[in-house]
Amino acid sequence: MTTPYPRVELGDLPEIDVFSEEFRAAPWEVTSRIHSPNGLARSSRGIEGLTYQSAHTVLGDRRPRIGFDEMYQATGFDESSPVYQAAVTSINNLEGDVHKVLRETLGRYFTRDFVQTLRPVVRSIAEEILDGFVPGEPVDIATRLVGKIPSRLFASLVGAPLGDAEFLEKTSDALLTVFYMDNANHEVVEKAYAGLAAYVEDLIRVRQSSPGDDVVSYLLDVERSGRITRHDVIVNVTALLRASTDTTAGQMGLVIAELAERPDVWERCHSEPGIIPAAVMEAVRWRTGAWSILRVVREDMNILGTPVPAGTDFFGLAVAAHRDPEAYPDPHTFRLDRRRPKPTLNWGMGVHYCLGKPIAQVEMEEVVRLLTERWTGVHLAKPLVTDGEPVNSRPLTALIGHTPR
Ligand code: HEM
């Protein structure tokens, strides 16, 4: 990484406590007070990219790696474990040509046109759930609406019955605990992976005898062409669940909670549905689900003028970058008229950039469209409760009082 940045030794970087109450409450306020010549700071977990520029540059660099090995090791899995092997050989973690083949393969399925066909699917999933609510009664939409949609959409993507969605939702929740890098979650992850792998193998058996237009049948076709293996099919279908459900539910919950507190924006989404994509993306910037994105520095390297030894963890602090005035002028104003705003970092950056971002956008947009069509407004009946993790903050409950139109 050649940069115009002056040399700053690691030990001379400013420090930040990303686990402090103050940081959890308003990370951008903490980072805005830190003077760092290259936008980096040291924390107890590694190095933090505080600005859009520093986070974007390092996340987009091919040399630091994704670090699933580290996450799974921290959760107590070693190389002999099938859970570990599945994680490190999935699209998320692989590099080079093998990664490229998987990415191209999935990319050919998740085309722009295909993603648009998901709009009515998401809408009908959300409608069915909404029809079950008692009009006007407060309802915890974090658990009863938002948490249900991505797992149902996943069921539909893999050609499974919608009745499997509950199992998929619970499995995904369990698998995602690996991001907390805590050995206490070992058994939960192990059990969830074993259940999911068996489930995917069953799905494969069914799809072999009766192929459809689902992603599993498609991957089996690609397997027959010799471009990918059976292992790739199993591991990447499980990876798709891990990648697509909890992440989307978390961000969708935050978007709705934000719009709930902005009745004017809510009303505009109803009267001018054309602004929904902008409203969703501004809410994503404003309330970022994935607070930070991890990279592991795998060789001694110079990062923005700072020599960093191999083995150091780097965290691109999306949550702070999204309020960086250099990237988003007037960052503390919620604006629907941002012109070609820089891409937010919750979907990562570089060769591993989220393949499902357009799908997540469609999910969020369709749910906002439906809610603003049906309800005149919503309010948080209780303050929003999130897990407040600096890794990935998501609503645990959002009790919403709503008024039908
Ligand atoms: C709001 C929802 C979502 C968020 C916040 C999210 C976030 C991410 C992030 C941070 C990465 C890693 C990027 C990096 O490290 O640079 C990623 C990768 C990925 N995501 Fe998503 N994601 C979401 C939804 C989805 C959905 C709906 C799908 C698929 C249906 C999906 C599929 C993937 C895949 C396959 C990868 C791996 C790409 C690669 O390594 O080449 N994601 N996502």
Residues whose N, C-alpha, C, O or C-beta is under 5 A from the ligand:
A	BS01	HEM	I91 N92 R103 L240 A243 S244 T247 T248 Q251 A290 N346 W347 G348 M349 V351 H352 Y353 C354 L355 G356 K357 I359 A360
